[in-house]
């Protein structure tokens, strides 16, 4: 299985801050990476797929980059609705695997 | 609009089998365009893909759970199901059903999730 490691596990930030979350794979996954946002009591929602393609309806303050084994999710200016937990997921090979999550908290 | 609705017992005893069903509306599981799957979320292990099924009956399971998992589909009811045997406390999780375009893909469509607690 491909192991996905996210950092940090928790991030404290303020509205308007630029936030960056990192996801690393233990082997190359090209750009077969998705980012999800999850709010309490809800299912995860795709924000970005193929490492940098924004899902329809997702605000452009979200962006993704990277390839191979290292990827980042950036929120350019944190908004109140962005306080949530974020996960990366590889879909290069089966079984699908997820990172451990990054909780973005209010500072 | 696609809707996925999980159902099943909220509480299961250790060593028993848990059976969950996902009712699909707004789309047909026999259309041949998608795969239908299960993912679970635990406090300890986070998000874990369990497996998926194609309308033809082909199944794909996470090797870590394969010996205990069966996913099946009932096209007449437009629903698919998950059976997990010999459950332990480690199987306590929120179980989500999902629709996927292939076996290796982002998961764009999720059910709301159902909590299964394993406890005596």
Interface residues (C-beta under 8 A of the other chain):
Chain A: X1 X32 X34 X42 X43 X44 X45 X46 X49 X55 X87 X89 X91 X92 X93 X94 X95 X96 X97 X98 X99 X100 X101
Chain B: X46 X47 X48 X49 X60 X62 X63 X64 X96 X103 X104 X105 X106 X107 X108 X110 X111 X112 X113
